[in-house]
Each structure stands twice: as structure tokens, then as C-alpha cells.
Amino acid sequence: MDIEGAWLWLIIAVVLAAAELAVPGVFLIWIAAAATLTGLLTLAAEPPVAAQFLAFAGFAAAATWAGRRWYERNPVPSADPMLNDRVARLIGQTVVLTAPIVNGHGRARVGDSEWNVRGPDMAAGTCMKVLGVEDGALVVRPALPD
């Protein structure tokens, strides 16, 4: 039996699983599963080293594919689903024009930065509501008074 090779694969699996715990959000757990399967295969069938690497590559591809499908079917709930979608977070917000909208183009203050905006011609200082984004510019309309 190729016990040394099998143990090496199983140690690699443990290291990869530990790395997944240390750096969550990566997909190392699926590669760890592939290393585990390769270790078990090596323990049971004693394939040559080249076949072990080939099996590991196949297991890794299959495990990654299965992991992606699992995450697509079981999305992780989030307290802030728009965390990484800055534009989506701006929709519905009120912004103030820092430069007038002339011929449909102007600038507005959003937090501590300025964004290009598109909308009807308006004077600087006007409050505008964000409707969406188009070609990297916020699409705005005049905000209704409360």
C-alpha cells in the first residue's frame, strides 16, 4: 500500500480545510474534498503518482462544479444584500447637484464624492432623486418636496 502518498493527500486536505476556515469566502473546501478523495483512492487502489494528480484534477473540477451548483441553489442569506452594489444602494436616495445639469449632464454630491448625473436641466444646489444608472452616470429627476 502507498500509505505515505495517501497520508500526504489527507494532510493536504486538512491544510486546505484549515485555510478555508482562516480565509472564509474562498472555495478551498472543495479542493480539500478533492484531496480527501484522492487520498482515499490512493489508500485503496495505489495508483501511480501521475494518476493521483490526474485524479486530483478531476476531483477538484467536479467538486468545484458541485460546490457552485450547491451555492446557486442554496444562497447564503445576507443582512445587506446590496453590500457590494454601490449603485443599487443609491437608487431612491436624494442627492444635491454640485454643478448644474446642462443638456442632460451635470454633477451631484453623493456622500463624500461627486458623481456624473443625467437628467433634466436644473440649477446647482437642486435636490434630485436617483432613479438608476446609465453608462456610469446616475439618472436623476427632481426630488418631490416632503
LOTOR-84714 format. One record per residue: residue number from 1; residue in three letters; chain; x, y, z of N, C-alpha, C in turn. Coordinates in steps of 0.1 Angstrom, whole numbers, plus 5000, padded with zeros to 4 digits. Example, Ala and Ser with C-alpha at 12.3 -4.5 7.8 and 13.67 -1.06 7.14 Angstrom:
2
{1,'ALA','A',{5132,4943,5078},{5123,4955,5078},{5132,4967,5078}}
{2,'SER','A',{5128,4978,5071},{5137,4989,5071},{5129,5000,5079}}
//
This chain:
146
{1,'MET','A',{5008,4988,5000},{5000,5000,5000},{5009,5013,5000}}
{2,'ASP','A',{5004,5023,4993},{5011,5036,4993},{5006,5045,5004}}
{3,'ILE','A',{5009,5041,5016},{5003,5048,5028},{5009,5062,5029}}
{4,'GLU','A',{5022,5064,5025},{5028,5077,5026},{5021,5087,5016}}
{5,'GLY','A',{5018,5082,5004},{5011,5091,4994},{4997,5094,4999}}
{6,'ALA','A',{4990,5084,5004},{4977,5086,5009},{4977,5096,5020}}
{7,'TRP','A',{4986,5095,5030},{4987,5104,5041},{4990,5118,5036}}
{8,'LEU','A',{4999,5119,5026},{5002,5132,5021},{4990,5139,5015}}
{9,'TRP','A',{4982,5132,5008},{4969,5138,5003},{4960,5142,5014}}
{10,'LEU','A',{4959,5134,5024},{4950,5137,5035},{4955,5149,5043}}
{11,'ILE','A',{4968,5150,5045},{4974,5162,5052},{4971,5174,5043}}
{12,'ILE','A',{4973,5173,5030},{4970,5185,5021},{4955,5189,5023}}
{13,'ALA','A',{4946,5179,5024},{4932,5182,5026},{4929,5189,5039}}
{14,'VAL','A',{4936,5185,5050},{4934,5192,5062},{4939,5206,5062}}
{15,'VAL','A',{4951,5208,5055},{4957,5221,5054},{4948,5230,5046}}
{16,'LEU','A',{4942,5225,5035},{4933,5233,5027},{4920,5236,5035}}
{17,'ALA','A',{4915,5227,5042},{4903,5229,5050},{4906,5240,5061}}
{18,'ALA','A',{4917,5239,5067},{4921,5249,5077},{4923,5263,5071}}
{19,'ALA','A',{4928,5263,5059},{4930,5276,5051},{4916,5282,5048}}
{20,'GLU','A',{4906,5273,5045},{4893,5278,5043},{4887,5285,5055}}
{21,'LEU','A',{4890,5279,5067},{4885,5285,5079},{4892,5298,5082}}
{22,'ALA','A',{4905,5299,5079},{4912,5311,5082},{4909,5322,5072}}
{23,'VAL','A',{4906,5319,5059},{4902,5328,5049},{4889,5325,5043}}
{24,'PRO','A',{4878,5327,5050},{4865,5323,5045},{4861,5331,5032}}
{25,'GLY','A',{4853,5324,5025},{4848,5331,5012},{4856,5326,5000}}
{26,'VAL','A',{4866,5318,5002},{4873,5312,4991},{4867,5298,4989}}
{27,'PHE','A',{4871,5291,4979},{4865,5278,4977},{4874,5267,4979}}
{28,'LEU','A',{4884,5269,4989},{4894,5259,4992},{4887,5246,4998}}
{29,'ILE','A',{4876,5247,5004},{4869,5235,5009},{4867,5225,4999}}
{30,'TRP','A',{4863,5229,4987},{4861,5220,4976},{4873,5213,4971}}
{31,'ILE','A',{4884,5221,4971},{4897,5215,4967},{4902,5205,4978}}
{32,'ALA','A',{4899,5208,4991},{4902,5199,5002},{4894,5186,5000}}
{33,'ALA','A',{4882,5187,4996},{4874,5175,4993},{4880,5167,4982}}
{34,'ALA','A',{4885,5173,4972},{4892,5166,4961},{4905,5159,4966}}
{35,'ALA','A',{4912,5166,4975},{4924,5160,4981},{4921,5148,4990}}
{36,'THR','A',{4910,5149,4997},{4905,5138,5005},{4902,5126,4997}}
{37,'LEU','A',{4894,5128,4986},{4890,5117,4977},{4903,5111,4971}}
{38,'THR','A',{4912,5119,4967},{4925,5114,4961},{4932,5106,4971}}
{39,'GLY','A',{4933,5110,4984},{4939,5103,4995},{4933,5089,4997}}
{40,'LEU','A',{4919,5089,4997},{4912,5077,4999},{4915,5067,4987}}
{41,'LEU','A',{4915,5073,4975},{4917,5065,4963},{4931,5059,4963}}
{42,'THR','A',{4941,5067,4967},{4955,5063,4968},{4956,5052,4979}}
{43,'LEU','A',{4949,5053,4990},{4949,5043,5000},{4943,5030,4996}}
{44,'ALA','A',{4933,5031,4988},{4925,5018,4983},{4932,5012,4971}}
{45,'ALA','A',{4936,5020,4961},{4940,5014,4948},{4955,5015,4945}}
{46,'GLU','A',{4962,5023,4952},{4976,5025,4949},{4980,5029,4935}}
{47,'PRO','A',{4973,5040,4930},{4977,5044,4916},{4990,5050,4915}}
{48,'PRO','A',{4997,5051,4903},{5009,5058,4902},{5007,5073,4905}}
{49,'VAL','A',{5018,5080,4908},{5017,5094,4911},{5011,5102,4900}}
{50,'ALA','A',{5014,5100,4888},{5007,5107,4877},{4992,5105,4877}}
{51,'ALA','A',{4988,5093,4880},{4973,5090,4880},{4967,5097,4892}}
{52,'GLN','A',{4975,5098,4903},{4970,5105,4915},{4967,5120,4912}}
{53,'PHE','A',{4977,5126,4905},{4975,5140,4901},{4963,5142,4891}}
{54,'LEU','A',{4962,5133,4882},{4951,5133,4873},{4938,5132,4880}}
{55,'ALA','A',{4937,5122,4889},{4925,5120,4897},{4922,5133,4906}}
{56,'PHE','A',{4932,5139,4912},{4930,5151,4919},{4925,5162,4911}}
{57,'ALA','A',{4930,5164,4899},{4925,5174,4890},{4910,5171,4886}}
{58,'GLY','A',{4907,5159,4883},{4893,5156,4880},{4884,5158,4892}}
{59,'PHE','A',{4888,5153,4904},{4880,5155,4916},{4878,5170,4919}}
{60,'ALA','A',{4889,5178,4917},{4888,5192,4920},{4878,5199,4911}}
{61,'ALA','A',{4879,5196,4898},{4869,5201,4889},{4855,5198,4892}}
{62,'ALA','A',{4853,5185,4895},{4840,5180,4899},{4835,5186,4912}}
{63,'ALA','A',{4843,5187,4922},{4839,5193,4935},{4836,5208,4933}}
{64,'THR','A',{4844,5215,4925},{4842,5229,4923},{4829,5231,4916}}
{65,'TRP','A',{4826,5223,4906},{4813,5224,4899},{4802,5221,4908}}
{66,'ALA','A',{4803,5211,4916},{4792,5207,4925},{4790,5218,4936}}
{67,'GLY','A',{4801,5224,4940},{4800,5235,4950},{4793,5247,4945}}
{68,'ARG','A',{4796,5250,4932},{4790,5262,4926},{4775,5259,4924}}
{69,'ARG','A',{4771,5247,4920},{4757,5244,4919},{4750,5245,4932}}
{70,'TRP','A',{4757,5240,4943},{4751,5240,4956},{4748,5254,4961}}
{71,'TYR','A',{4758,5263,4959},{4756,5277,4963},{4746,5284,4955}}
{72,'GLU','A',{4744,5280,4942},{4734,5287,4934},{4720,5283,4939}}
{73,'ARG','A',{4719,5270,4943},{4706,5265,4948},{4703,5269,4963}}
{74,'ASN','A',{4714,5272,4970},{4713,5275,4985},{4721,5288,4987}}
{75,'PRO','A',{4716,5299,4983},{4723,5311,4985},{4724,5315,5000}}
{76,'VAL','A',{4735,5321,5004},{4738,5324,5018},{4730,5337,5020}}
{77,'PRO','A',{4721,5337,5030},{4713,5349,5033},{4723,5360,5038}}
{78,'SER','A',{4719,5372,5035},{4728,5384,5039},{4719,5394,5046}}
{79,'ALA','A',{4724,5401,5056},{4717,5412,5062},{4717,5424,5053}}
{80,'ASP','A',{4727,5425,5044},{4728,5436,5035},{4731,5431,5021}}
{81,'PRO','A',{4720,5426,5014},{4723,5420,5001},{4729,5429,4990}}
{82,'MET','A',{4728,5443,4992},{4733,5452,4982},{4747,5457,4987}}
{83,'LEU','A',{4754,5450,4996},{4766,5455,5002},{4776,5458,4991}}
{84,'ASN','A',{4778,5451,4981},{4788,5453,4971},{4782,5459,4958}}
{85,'ASP','A',{4770,5464,4958},{4764,5470,4947},{4761,5485,4950}}
{86,'ARG','A',{4771,5493,4949},{4770,5507,4953},{4759,5515,4946}}
{87,'VAL','A',{4758,5512,4933},{4747,5520,4926},{4733,5516,4930}}
{88,'ALA','A',{4731,5503,4933},{4718,5498,4937},{4715,5505,4951}}
{89,'ARG','A',{4725,5507,4959},{4722,5513,4972},{4718,5528,4970}}
{90,'LEU','A',{4722,5534,4959},{4719,5548,4957},{4705,5551,4952}}
{91,'ILE','A',{4699,5541,4946},{4686,5542,4940},{4676,5546,4951}}
{92,'GLY','A',{4669,5557,4948},{4659,5562,4958},{4665,5573,4967}}
{93,'GLN','A',{4678,5574,4967},{4684,5584,4976},{4683,5598,4970}}
{94,'THR','A',{4684,5608,4978},{4683,5622,4974},{4698,5627,4974}}
{95,'VAL','A',{4701,5634,4962},{4715,5640,4961},{4713,5654,4958}}
{96,'VAL','A',{4724,5662,4960},{4723,5676,4957},{4733,5679,4945}}
{97,'LEU','A',{4728,5686,4935},{4736,5690,4924},{4747,5699,4928}}
{98,'THR','A',{4760,5696,4924},{4771,5705,4927},{4774,5713,4914}}
{99,'ALA','A',{4770,5708,4903},{4772,5715,4890},{4758,5714,4884}}
{100,'PRO','A',{4754,5725,4877},{4740,5724,4870},{4740,5713,4860}}
{101,'ILE','A',{4728,5708,4858},{4726,5699,4847},{4723,5707,4835}}
{102,'VAL','A',{4732,5706,4825},{4730,5714,4812},{4731,5704,4801}}
{103,'ASN','A',{4721,5704,4792},{4720,5695,4781},{4720,5680,4786}}
{104,'GLY','A',{4714,5678,4798},{4712,5665,4803},{4724,5660,4811}}
{105,'HIS','A',{4735,5667,4813},{4746,5662,4820},{4750,5672,4831}}
{106,'GLY','A',{4754,5667,4843},{4758,5675,4854},{4765,5667,4864}}
{107,'ARG','A',{4767,5672,4877},{4774,5665,4887},{4766,5667,4900}}
{108,'ALA','A',{4767,5657,4909},{4760,5657,4922},{4769,5651,4933}}
{109,'ARG','A',{4767,5656,4945},{4774,5651,4956},{4767,5639,4962}}
{110,'VAL','A',{4774,5628,4963},{4769,5616,4969},{4779,5612,4980}}
{111,'GLY','A',{4774,5614,4993},{4783,5612,5004},{4795,5621,5004}}
{112,'ASP','A',{4807,5615,5003},{4819,5624,5003},{4825,5624,4989}}
{113,'SER','A',{4818,5621,4978},{4823,5621,4965},{4813,5628,4955}}
{114,'GLU','A',{4817,5630,4943},{4808,5635,4933},{4807,5625,4922}}
{115,'TRP','A',{4795,5625,4916},{4792,5616,4905},{4786,5624,4894}}
{116,'ASN','A',{4789,5619,4882},{4782,5624,4870},{4767,5620,4871}}
{117,'VAL','A',{4759,5629,4866},{4744,5627,4866},{4739,5630,4853}}
{118,'ARG','A',{4727,5624,4850},{4720,5627,4838},{4705,5629,4842}}
{119,'GLY','A',{4699,5639,4836},{4686,5643,4839},{4682,5655,4832}}
{120,'PRO','A',{4670,5660,4836},{4665,5673,4830},{4674,5685,4835}}
{121,'ASP','A',{4675,5695,4827},{4683,5707,4831},{4678,5713,4844}}
{122,'MET','A',{4688,5715,4853},{4685,5720,4866},{4696,5728,4871}}
{123,'ALA','A',{4694,5737,4881},{4704,5746,4886},{4712,5738,4897}}
{124,'ALA','A',{4725,5742,4899},{4733,5737,4910},{4726,5739,4923}}
{125,'GLY','A',{4727,5730,4933},{4720,5731,4946},{4706,5725,4946}}
{126,'THR','A',{4701,5720,4935},{4688,5714,4935},{4689,5700,4940}}
{127,'CYS','A',{4679,5696,4948},{4678,5682,4953},{4672,5673,4942}}
{128,'MET','A',{4679,5662,4940},{4675,5653,4929},{4674,5639,4935}}
{129,'LYS','A',{4665,5631,4930},{4663,5617,4934},{4669,5608,4924}}
{130,'VAL','A',{4677,5598,4928},{4684,5588,4920},{4674,5578,4915}}
{131,'LEU','A',{4673,5576,4902},{4664,5566,4896},{4672,5553,4892}}
{132,'GLY','A',{4684,5555,4888},{4692,5544,4883},{4705,5548,4878}}
{133,'VAL','A',{4712,5540,4870},{4725,5544,4864},{4725,5540,4849}}
{134,'GLU','A',{4732,5549,4842},{4732,5547,4827},{4746,5551,4823}}
{135,'ASP','A',{4754,5542,4817},{4768,5545,4812},{4776,5552,4823}}
{136,'GLY','A',{4775,5547,4835},{4784,5552,4846},{4779,5565,4852}}
{137,'ALA','A',{4768,5570,4848},{4762,5583,4854},{4749,5580,4861}}
{138,'LEU','A',{4746,5586,4872},{4734,5584,4879},{4723,5591,4871}}
{139,'VAL','A',{4711,5584,4869},{4700,5590,4863},{4691,5596,4874}}
{140,'VAL','A',{4688,5609,4873},{4681,5616,4884},{4669,5624,4878}}
{141,'ARG','A',{4660,5627,4888},{4649,5636,4885},{4647,5645,4897}}
{142,'PRO','A',{4640,5656,4896},{4638,5664,4907},{4631,5657,4919}}
{143,'ALA','A',{4636,5659,4931},{4630,5653,4943},{4618,5660,4946}}
{144,'LEU','A',{4607,5653,4949},{4595,5659,4953},{4596,5664,4968}}
{145,'PRO','A',{4591,5676,4970},{4592,5681,4984},{4584,5672,4994}}
{146,'ASP','A',{4589,5671,5006},{4583,5662,5016},{4571,5669,5022}}
//
